[in-house]
Amino acid sequence: MGRDKSLIPVEGVPMIERVVRALRPAVERIIIIANGDLSRFEFLGLPVYPDLIPGMGPLSGLYTAFERTGADEVLLAACDMPWISETTARLIAGRRKLPGEAVIPRVGGREQGLFALYRRRALEKFHERVLRADIQFDEFRRGLDRIYIEEEEFLKAGAPLAAFENVNSPEDLNSAKR
């Protein structure tokens, strides 16, 4: 995109703020994991932490969230998913009692690992590799004992499937603005 996606407005609201608004009623606490100038997120009034292992993308964000919060589970949500909804977040967070190391939506036949629930034991399974930056996020997910929330469950709950759309290009942004 050539700029910080999280601050790009969709319907007049920065994408990251849209995500925070949707998550706020569905989870106990929200933290932001980012790189660069962290003060750019002060307007959200939330704790902001830098990646502990830069260059690992979402896996570093997940690792940092577990390290900074001490939580046993984390609902990971990417900042470039402007259509995340409270209904979708509640549905995923509400499955935290299910077994496994991760609860991952499967929409359009694909795992939606950037908006999913992970347990600390999932990260512990790969701890050494994460510290060495020797694992990619998709590889990490494939190695987990996963429970899926299928597309039909989201539709039945009235949760919009658009919640799983990422904005990665100007074309995606134009689609999102429609």
CORTARA-V924915 format. One record per residue. N is the residue number from 1. RES is the residue in one small letter. NEAR is the number of other C-alpha atoms within 12 Angstrom. Layout:
n=(N & N)
res=(RES & RES)
near=(NEAR & NEAR)
//
This chain:
n=(1 & 2 & 3 & 4 & 5 & 6 & 7 & 8 & 9 & 10 & 11 & 12 & 13 & 14 & 15 & 16 & 17 & 18 & 19 & 20 & 21 & 22 & 23 & 24 & 25 & 26 & 27 & 28 & 29 & 30 & 31 & 32 & 33 & 34 & 35 & 36 & 37 & 38 & 39 & 40 & 41 & 42 & 43 & 44 & 45 & 46 & 47 & 48 & 49 & 50 & 51 & 52 & 53 & 54 & 55 & 56 & 57 & 58 & 59 & 60 & 61 & 62 & 63 & 64 & 65 & 66 & 67 & 68 & 69 & 70 & 71 & 72 & 73 & 74 & 75 & 76 & 77 & 78 & 79 & 80 & 81 & 82 & 83 & 84 & 85 & 86 & 87 & 88 & 89 & 90 & 91 & 92 & 93 & 94 & 95 & 96 & 97 & 98 & 99 & 100 & 101 & 102 & 103 & 104 & 105 & 106 & 107 & 108 & 109 & 110 & 111 & 112 & 113 & 114 & 115 & 116 & 117 & 118 & 119 & 120 & 121 & 122 & 123 & 124 & 125 & 126 & 127 & 128 & 129 & 130 & 131 & 132 & 133 & 134 & 135 & 136 & 137 & 138 & 139 & 140 & 141 & 142 & 143 & 144 & 145 & 146 & 147 & 148 & 149 & 150 & 151 & 152 & 153 & 154 & 155 & 156 & 157 & 158 & 159 & 160 & 161 & 162 & 163 & 164 & 165 & 166 & 167 & 168 & 169 & 170 & 171 & 172 & 173 & 174 & 175 & 176 & 177 & 178)
res=(m & g & r & d & k & s & l & i & p & v & e & g & v & p & m & i & e & r & v & v & r & a & l & r & p & a & v & e & r & i & i & i & i & a & n & g & d & l & s & r & f & e & f & l & g & l & p & v & y & p & d & l & i & p & g & m & g & p & l & s & g & l & y & t & a & f & e & r & t & g & a & d & e & v & l & l & a & a & c & d & m & p & w & i & s & e & t & t & a & r & l & i & a & g & r & r & k & l & p & g & e & a & v & i & p & r & v & g & g & r & e & q & g & l & f & a & l & y & r & r & r & a & l & e & k & f & h & e & r & v & l & r & a & d & i & q & f & d & e & f & r & r & g & l & d & r & i & y & i & e & e & e & e & f & l & k & a & g & a & p & l & a & a & f & e & n & v & n & s & p & e & d & l & n & s & a & k & r)
near=(15 & 9 & 11 & 23 & 26 & 35 & 26 & 29 & 24 & 26 & 17 & 14 & 19 & 28 & 34 & 39 & 36 & 30 & 38 & 36 & 26 & 27 & 35 & 25 & 19 & 24 & 27 & 16 & 21 & 30 & 37 & 38 & 38 & 33 & 25 & 16 & 14 & 22 & 18 & 22 & 28 & 17 & 16 & 25 & 16 & 21 & 21 & 26 & 31 & 27 & 27 & 26 & 27 & 23 & 22 & 26 & 25 & 35 & 38 & 35 & 37 & 48 & 43 & 34 & 36 & 32 & 25 & 23 & 23 & 14 & 23 & 24 & 33 & 39 & 41 & 41 & 48 & 38 & 39 & 35 & 38 & 43 & 40 & 40 & 32 & 28 & 29 & 40 & 42 & 27 & 37 & 43 & 33 & 19 & 28 & 27 & 18 & 21 & 19 & 23 & 32 & 40 & 38 & 42 & 39 & 25 & 26 & 16 & 13 & 17 & 25 & 35 & 36 & 34 & 42 & 40 & 43 & 44 & 36 & 27 & 21 & 30 & 35 & 22 & 20 & 26 & 23 & 13 & 21 & 30 & 22 & 16 & 22 & 18 & 26 & 21 & 28 & 18 & 15 & 31 & 32 & 19 & 19 & 28 & 21 & 26 & 28 & 32 & 36 & 25 & 28 & 18 & 21 & 28 & 19 & 15 & 20 & 19 & 28 & 24 & 30 & 25 & 38 & 35 & 29 & 32 & 32 & 24 & 18 & 16 & 13 & 19 & 26 & 16 & 18 & 27 & 19 & 10)
//
